[in-house]
Amino acid sequence: MARKYPVYKGLQRPLIFKGFKGKFIYWGIASLLIGLVFGALTMSLVNMWLGALILIGFIVGGLLFTAFKQKKGLHSKSRAHKIFIITQFNHYGRKNII
């Protein structure tokens, strides 16, 4: 007799965390880390208040950029709005140009 085991059907889905999916989780983490680094550098070298503004600006800007890029999908493709004419190759390996 064959044994039946339960199969988890969500294995092929992208990972989701706080509304971010797949590779955009890493983009969000990177924007947080970049904001912290630049904010800390500005706080230590220039001014505490300017560093706080830069910290908040980088984090919010990075997360908004990530959210807008995620709306295009996990595999965003470039869409060409041109007309392409494909011609046959002639016998000598040159392309006919129209």
N, C-alpha and C positions, 0 to 999 in steps of 0.2 A: 504494500500500500504506500502510496505517495503521501508525504506529509505536506500540509499546507501551512505556509508562513505568511503573516501579514506583510504587505508591501507598502512602503511609504511612497506615496505618489507625488510628493512635492520636491523630489530630489533635483529635477531639472529646472526648477524655477530660480530666478535670481534672488540673492539675499536681500532682505528689506530691513532697514533700520531707521526709525524716525521719519519715514516718508521717502528716504533715499534708497535707490535700488542699485544693486550690482556695483559697477565701477564708480558710481557717483558717491558712494560711501567714502571711498578713499579720497575723492576730490574734496569732500566736506572736511575730512580729517586734515588734509593738507592745507586747506584755507584756515582752519583753526590754528595749526602749528605755525604757519607763516605769519598770521596776525600776532600771535604771541611773541615770536622772535623779533619782528620789526617793532612792535609796541614796546617790548622790553629794552631793545637797543635805543629807541628814541627817548624812553623814560630815563635811561641812565646817562645818555650823552647830551640831550638837549633840555627837555622840560618834562615834568611829570604829567601835566595836563595835555600837552601836545602828544605825548606817548599814549595816553589813554584814548584820545581821539583817533589816533592812527590804529591802535589796537581794535577799537570798536569798528572803525571803517573797514579794515581788512577783513575782519571776521564776517560782518554783515554783507559786505560786498562779495566776498568769496562764496558765501552760502547762497546769496541770491543768484549769482552767476551759475552756480552748480544747479540750482533749482530750474533756471531757465533752460540750461543745456539738457537737463533731464526730460523736459517736455518734448524735445525732439526725438527722444527714444534712446535706447541703449546703443543702437548702431546707427548713429546719425550719418546720413549719406548726403553728398552734395548733389543738388538737383540742377542739371544744365537746362537752360531755357533757350537752346539753340536747335537748329536743324542740321543733322549730320547726314551727309551723302556718302554712302559706301559703294565703292566701285570695284570691279573685278581687276585682278592683276593681269597684265598682259604676259606674253610668253617669255619676256626677258627679265621678269622680276621687278619691273617698274610699275608704279601706281599711276593710273589715269587720273589726272587732276582736272576737276571741273570748276 
